Amino acid sequence: MTRLMQDVAVGDWYRIGEDPPFEVVAVDTDNETIELQHFDGTVEEVDFDSWLELPVEMAVEPEDYSGALDIEREDYGMEADALYVDDWSNPLDQLDRFDSYL
């Protein structure tokens, strides 16, 4: 495996130009292939030689995970950004409320 191929790791995100990002989901050194999953969920296999010819650049992981799920942001049923850990209550706190109904 060439030095450039050693820099490719599962979980890395890349993009080509302005195209949506894709993730490296597998690297097979025996068959010299890289498996990519595009943002829309499509999986593609590329050999090492083809990878080296692609004008890829590192990209950040998308914050909006809806691409691979084939849903639009409006389909969430609520704003995905609206959920905060601070808003979640401890389920055991609900027991006191339940006892008051008995």
Buried (B, 14 or more C-beta within 10 A) or exposed (E): EEEEBEEBEEEBBBBEEEEEBBBBBEBEEEEBBBBBBBBEEEEEEBEBEEBEEEEBEEBEEBEEEBBBEEEEEEEBEEEEEEEEEEEEEEEEEEEEEEEEEE
